[in-house]
Amino acid sequence: MSTRKSIVTTIALLTLCGCSRQSEQAPVAPAPTPPPVSSASVSTDEQSMPPFVGKIWLSVTRGDPLGTIVVFLPDKSMLRASCSTPFRVAEWGIISDTRIRWREALIPIEAEVLQPSPNDLVLQLVGTSRQESYVAISVPYACPEKTR
């Protein structure tokens, strides 16, 4: 019986030693927090965005669905929507100081960009005679009701 008692005592001591080792381990330091983003660390890509980026543009182009809007975002995504059609999000890019491109239904589209004033935007689609004209929207804005 003394052998059995020795085995039980040994197991108990090993268990206690194992528990005490865990509590003796150094505490885990929390993950370092990233430094705050300052305006000085904004990428040069965002700083060099054209002035039409980040505004909501309302189409005044004849034949466009009522309330058609387009928004060019600094992350190079573009939102298109209207009061009567579902919205679409596409990737857009800058080709030159006066030309941009995007894809619609897998079709690449390029446009010459004209901004005659801060509140006017004209996209001349390359290779076509189509010209899209937009005005900057003031908030709040709601889709106009259809006339009967």
N, C-alpha and C positions, 0 to 999 in steps of 0.2 A: 504494500500500500504506500510505502514511502516513495517508491519509484513513480507511482501514479501521481502522488502529491508533488514530486519534483517536476514532472512533465507539465502539470497544470500551472505550477508557479512559474516555470520558464516561459510558457506561452503567455501568461498574464504579463510578465515583465517585458517580453518582446512587443506585445501589443501596446503597453504603456510607453515604451521607448519610441515606437513608431509614431504614436500620437504626439509625443513631446517634440519630435523632430519637425513635424509639420508646423507647430506653433513657433519654433525657433527660426523658421525661414524668414528672410528679410521680406518686408511687405512689398508688394508689387506697386511700382510707381504708376500713377495715372498717365495715360497717353498725353503727350504734349499737345497743347492747343495750338492751332495754326495762328500765325500772326494776323492781325486785322488787315484787311485790304485797304490800302490808302489810294487816293487818287493818283499818286505818283507811280503806283505799280500797275495801273491799267495798261493793258497791252497797246502797243502802237497801232495794231490792227483796228481796235475800237476807236482810237483817237482819230484815225484817218477816214472814218466813215463819211460818206457823202451826206449832205444836209437833209436829204429826203428820208433817211433811215430813222426809224423810231416814231414816225408820225403816222396817223391814220388818214388814208387818202380815199376820198369819195369820187367815184367815176362820174364825169359829166359827159361821157362819150355816148353819142346817139346809138341806140340799139343794145347797150349793155342792160342787163337786168336791173330793176329798180333797187337802189341802195347798194350797188356793188362797191365794195371797199377792198383796198389792198394795203397791207402793212409789211414793210421791209424791216426785219429785226436785225440788231447788231450781231446775233449769233449765226447769221446767214440763212435764217429761215424766213419764209414769206407766207403770209396768211392772205387768202382771197376768200371773200364771202359776199353774199347779197341777201336781200330780204326774202328771196324766193328760191335760192339754191343752197345746198349744203356747203359748208366751208371746205377749203382745200389748203393744205400746208405743203409747201415745196421748198427745196433748197435753192438759193440764189447765190450769185457770185459777181464780182466786179472784174470786168475784162480790161477796162481802161478808165480814164477819168470821165469819159462820156458814154461808156457802153457797159451794160449789165447782161446777165443771162440767167435763165431758170428753166425748169422742165415742167411741162404740163402733159400728163398722160404719156410719159416717157419721150415726149417730143421736146428737143432742146429749142428754146426761144431766146433770141437776142434782141436787145432794144437799145436804141440811142436815147440817152436821158437828157432832157432839157428841163431846167427849172427857171422859168422866166421871173418868178418872184418866190419868196419863201413859202407862200401858200398855194402855189401852182406847180403841177408836175405834168410833164408830157413825155410819153414813151412812144417813140417811133419804132415800130417793129421792123427789124432788118429783113430785107427781101420781100416786103409787102408794102402796100400803100396805106396799111392800117396805122392809125395814130390813136393812142389812148390818152385822154385828158382827165386830170384829177385835180380836186381842190382839197386842201387840208380841212379836216372836220374839227369843229369845236365841240367840247364835251359840255353837257351831256348831249347825246345824239340818239335818236330812235328811228327805226325804219319808217319811212312815210307810208301812210295808208294808201292803198290803191284807189284810184278814182274810178267810179262806176259809170 
